[in-house]
């Protein structure tokens, strides 16, 4: 095993978990998490941030009642109830974190 710092300046985790047995809390995937991830991945590519920023799917963050949820690491910033219209604000935060 090797221990090392993260290779990314920002790692964007997008919950895409689907809770099929919980219609009251269906999970972030059922609330658009997968679509948000696809948009973010394209935006990261279009902005030339590939290699500096990584967008990944994550399973349940334990916050299904407030989804879709997005977490920025290592910044420790959590966004909940994210609509596609607010992804620009998240990308602004990522841009701030990319500045030296």
GROMACS elastic network, one bead per residue, 0.5 to 0.9 nm:
[ bonds ]
;  ai    aj funct       b0    kb
    4     7     6  0.84117   500
    5     8     6  0.87062   500
    6     9     6  0.76320   500
    6    10     6  0.87624   500
    6    11     6  0.86282   500
    6    74     6  0.83199   500
    7    10     6  0.88124   500
    7    51     6  0.82046   500
    7    52     6  0.76082   500
    8    11     6  0.61753   500
    8    51     6  0.68256   500
    8    53     6  0.55528   500
    8    54     6  0.66794   500
    8    73     6  0.89456   500
    8    74     6  0.88865   500
    9    51     6  0.88114   500
    9    52     6  0.54143   500
    9    53     6  0.60420   500
    9    54     6  0.85555   500
    9    73     6  0.82950   500
    9    74     6  0.77163   500
    9    94     6  0.88452   500
    9    97     6  0.73095   500
    9    98     6  0.64538   500
   10    52     6  0.67647   500
   10    54     6  0.66344   500
   10    55     6  0.87123   500
   10    72     6  0.64054   500
   10    73     6  0.56464   500
   10    74     6  0.63989   500
   10    75     6  0.73342   500
   10    94     6  0.68532   500
   10    97     6  0.72972   500
   10    98     6  0.76411   500
   11    52     6  0.84638   500
   11    53     6  0.56478   500
   11    55     6  0.60185   500
   11    56     6  0.74761   500
   11    71     6  0.80879   500
   11    72     6  0.57253   500
   11    73     6  0.50152   500
   11    74     6  0.70427   500
   11    75     6  0.87727   500
   12    37     6  0.88951   500
   12    40     6  0.87035   500
   12    53     6  0.73123   500
   12    54     6  0.59763   500
   12    56     6  0.61976   500
   12    57     6  0.85406   500
   12    70     6  0.68777   500
   12    71     6  0.58106   500
   12    73     6  0.64590   500
   12    94     6  0.87994   500
   13    37     6  0.84338   500
   13    54     6  0.83289   500
   13    55     6  0.59736   500
   13    56     6  0.50016   500
   13    57     6  0.57850   500
   13    58     6  0.59176   500
   13    69     6  0.83695   500
   13    70     6  0.55805   500
   13    71     6  0.50617   500
   13    72     6  0.63817   500
   13    73     6  0.77373   500
   14    28     6  0.85267   500
   14    33     6  0.63498   500
   14    34     6  0.77314   500
   14    36     6  0.75293   500
   14    37     6  0.60206   500
   14    55     6  0.73015   500
   14    56     6  0.61623   500
   14    57     6  0.50462   500
   14    58     6  0.57525   500
   14    59     6  0.84041   500
   14    68     6  0.78193   500
   14    69     6  0.62506   500
   14    71     6  0.66559   500
   14    72     6  0.89978   500
   15    27     6  0.82894   500
   15    28     6  0.57045   500
   15    29     6  0.66614   500
   15    33     6  0.58328   500
   15    34     6  0.78112   500
   15    37     6  0.85162   500
   15    56     6  0.85376   500
   15    57     6  0.57980   500
   15    59     6  0.55975   500
   15    60     6  0.62560   500
   15    61     6  0.69984   500
   15    67     6  0.81042   500
   15    68     6  0.66221   500
   15    69     6  0.56786   500
   15    70     6  0.63729   500
   15    71     6  0.84577   500
   16    27     6  0.73533   500
   16    28     6  0.51712   500
   16    30     6  0.75471   500
   16    31     6  0.84768   500
   16    32     6  0.77137   500
   16    34     6  0.54850   500
   16    35     6  0.89811   500
   16    37     6  0.83413   500
   16    57     6  0.61370   500
   16    58     6  0.62170   500
   16    59     6  0.61543   500
   16    60     6  0.75322   500
   16    68     6  0.78272   500
   16    69     6  0.85609   500
   17    26     6  0.84751   500
   17    27     6  0.54894   500
   17    28     6  0.55421   500
   17    30     6  0.75665   500
   17    33     6  0.78920   500
   17    34     6  0.88851   500
   17    57     6  0.86280   500
   17    58     6  0.72139   500
   17    60     6  0.54168   500
   17    61     6  0.86558   500
   17    64     6  0.86572   500
   18    21     6  0.89184   500
   18    22     6  0.89219   500
   18    26     6  0.59536   500
   18    28     6  0.64094   500
   18    30     6  0.56546   500
   18    31     6  0.86512   500
   18    59     6  0.85198   500
   18    60     6  0.83071   500
   19    22     6  0.55055   500
   19    23     6  0.76000   500
   19    25     6  0.71691   500
   19    27     6  0.52720   500
   19    28     6  0.85542   500
   19    29     6  0.83476   500
   19    30     6  0.79513   500
   19    64     6  0.88273   500
   20    23     6  0.68715   500
   20    26     6  0.63583   500
   20    27     6  0.82696   500
   20    30     6  0.88216   500
   21    24     6  0.89877   500
   21    25     6  0.88947   500
   21    26     6  0.77214   500
   22    25     6  0.53243   500
   22    26     6  0.53783   500
   22    27     6  0.81584   500
   23    26     6  0.50475   500
   23    27     6  0.87806   500
   24    65     6  0.84915   500
   25    28     6  0.87342   500
   25    64     6  0.59435   500
   25    65     6  0.57731   500
   25    66     6  0.89592   500
   25    67     6  0.89861   500
   26    29     6  0.78220   500
   26    30     6  0.58855   500
   26    31     6  0.74187   500
   26    64     6  0.72177   500
   26    65     6  0.83906   500
   27    30     6  0.56433   500
   27    31     6  0.65975   500
   27    33     6  0.86788   500
   27    60     6  0.75972   500
   27    63     6  0.84160   500
   27    65     6  0.75554   500
   27    66     6  0.89026   500
   27    67     6  0.67426   500
   27    68     6  0.74983   500
   28    32     6  0.63649   500
   28    33     6  0.51580   500
   28    34     6  0.81926   500
   28    60     6  0.79746   500
   28    63     6  0.87614   500
   28    64     6  0.62731   500
   28    65     6  0.87111   500
   28    66     6  0.83615   500
   28    69     6  0.65960   500
   28    81     6  0.89478   500
   29    32     6  0.54102   500
   29    34     6  0.57324   500
   29    35     6  0.84384   500
   29    67     6  0.85993   500
   29    68     6  0.72726   500
   30    33     6  0.70420   500
   30    34     6  0.83102   500
   30    68     6  0.85894   500
   31    34     6  0.85209   500
   31    67     6  0.68468   500
   31    68     6  0.59943   500
   32    35     6  0.53119   500
   32    36     6  0.62694   500
   32    37     6  0.87559   500
   32    67     6  0.87630   500
   32    68     6  0.66620   500
   32    82     6  0.89609   500
   32    83     6  0.82181   500
   32    84     6  0.85335   500
   33    36     6  0.51063   500
   33    37     6  0.62471   500
   33    38     6  0.87766   500
   33    57     6  0.85963   500
   33    67     6  0.80656   500
   33    68     6  0.55192   500
   33    69     6  0.74894   500
   33    70     6  0.85397   500
   33    82     6  0.87074   500
   34    37     6  0.51414   500
   34    38     6  0.63629   500
   34    39     6  0.88070   500
   34    57     6  0.79054   500
   35    38     6  0.51332   500
   35    39     6  0.63262   500
   35    40     6  0.86665   500
   35    84     6  0.83120   500
   36    39     6  0.51970   500
   36    40     6  0.61534   500
   36    41     6  0.86124   500
   36    68     6  0.85606   500
   36    82     6  0.85005   500
   36    83     6  0.80662   500
   36    84     6  0.62573   500
   36    87     6  0.78221   500
   37    40     6  0.50963   500
   37    41     6  0.60814   500
   37    42     6  0.86483   500
   37    55     6  0.69616   500
   37    56     6  0.74591   500
   37    57     6  0.72288   500
   38    41     6  0.52099   500
   38    42     6  0.63452   500
   38    43     6  0.86942   500
   38    55     6  0.88959   500
   39    42     6  0.52713   500
   39    43     6  0.61971   500
   39    44     6  0.86762   500
   39    84     6  0.82042   500
   39    87     6  0.83460   500
   40    43     6  0.50148   500
   40    44     6  0.60759   500
   40    45     6  0.85665   500
   40    55     6  0.70692   500
   40    87     6  0.74100   500
   40    91     6  0.81259   500
   41    44     6  0.51938   500
   41    45     6  0.62871   500
   41    46     6  0.86502   500
   41    50     6  0.88988   500
   41    54     6  0.79659   500
   41    55     6  0.60231   500
   41    56     6  0.86994   500
   42    45     6  0.51114   500
   42    46     6  0.60547   500
   42    47     6  0.85899   500
   43    47     6  0.60576   500
   43    48     6  0.86105   500
   43    49     6  0.86867   500
   43    91     6  0.83108   500
   44    47     6  0.52763   500
   44    48     6  0.63738   500
   44    49     6  0.52826   500
   44    50     6  0.61447   500
   44    53     6  0.70371   500
   44    54     6  0.80681   500
   44    55     6  0.82133   500
   44    91     6  0.84370   500
   45    48     6  0.52725   500
   45    49     6  0.60662   500
   45    50     6  0.55904   500
   46    49     6  0.77396   500
   46    50     6  0.87199   500
   47    50     6  0.80901   500
   48    51     6  0.86065   500
   48    52     6  0.88074   500
   49    52     6  0.53690   500
   49    53     6  0.57280   500
   49    54     6  0.85113   500
   49    98     6  0.89222   500
   50    53     6  0.57239   500
   50    54     6  0.69847   500
   51    54     6  0.69691   500
   52    98     6  0.79717   500
   53    94     6  0.82662   500
   53    98     6  0.86486   500
   58    61     6  0.77174   500
   60    63     6  0.73440   500
   60    64     6  0.73115   500
   61    64     6  0.73594   500
   61    69     6  0.78524   500
   62    65     6  0.84964   500
   63    66     6  0.57219   500
   63    67     6  0.66735   500
   63    68     6  0.87238   500
   63    69     6  0.74805   500
   63    80     6  0.83697   500
   64    67     6  0.53007   500
   64    68     6  0.74979   500
   64    69     6  0.79847   500
   65    68     6  0.87322   500
   65    81     6  0.87337   500
   66    69     6  0.70370   500
   66    80     6  0.55949   500
   66    81     6  0.52665   500
   66    82     6  0.87676   500
   67    70     6  0.84334   500
   67    79     6  0.87778   500
   67    80     6  0.54935   500
   67    82     6  0.68854   500
   68    79     6  0.83104   500
   68    80     6  0.59061   500
   68    81     6  0.50737   500
   68    82     6  0.54713   500
   68    83     6  0.77543   500
   69    78     6  0.72234   500
   69    79     6  0.56958   500
   69    81     6  0.62824   500
   69    82     6  0.64763   500
   70    77     6  0.83861   500
   70    78     6  0.58794   500
   70    79     6  0.51335   500
   70    80     6  0.65001   500
   70    81     6  0.88640   500
   70    82     6  0.75792   500
   70    90     6  0.89619   500
   71    75     6  0.86117   500
   71    76     6  0.69971   500
   71    77     6  0.57461   500
   71    79     6  0.62587   500
   71    80     6  0.86991   500
   72    75     6  0.56481   500
   72    76     6  0.57686   500
   72    77     6  0.51535   500
   72    78     6  0.64234   500
   72    79     6  0.84302   500
   72    90     6  0.89693   500
   72    94     6  0.80554   500
   73    76     6  0.53241   500
   73    77     6  0.70964   500
   74    77     6  0.81912   500
   75    78     6  0.89875   500
   75    97     6  0.79860   500
   79    82     6  0.65949   500
   79    90     6  0.81943   500
   82    85     6  0.81207   500
   82    86     6  0.64265   500
   82    87     6  0.75387   500
   83    86     6  0.56110   500
   83    87     6  0.72494   500
   84    87     6  0.54929   500
   84    88     6  0.83688   500
   85    88     6  0.69923   500
   85    89     6  0.85909   500
   86    89     6  0.54151   500
   86    90     6  0.67907   500
   86    91     6  0.89261   500
   87    90     6  0.50158   500
   87    91     6  0.61579   500
   87    92     6  0.85842   500
   88    91     6  0.50047   500
   88    92     6  0.61642   500
   88    93     6  0.87424   500
   89    93     6  0.64480   500
   89    94     6  0.87753   500
   90    93     6  0.51143   500
   90    94     6  0.63690   500
   90    95     6  0.87249   500
   91    95     6  0.61286   500
   91    96     6  0.86494   500
   92    95     6  0.50093   500
   92    96     6  0.63348   500
   92    97     6  0.87609   500
   93    96     6  0.51296   500
   93    97     6  0.64165   500
   93    98     6  0.88369   500
   94    97     6  0.50713   500
   94    98     6  0.63316   500
   95    98     6  0.50696   500
   95    99     6  0.67005   500
   96    99     6  0.56098   500
   96   100     6  0.89469   500
   97   100     6  0.79462   500
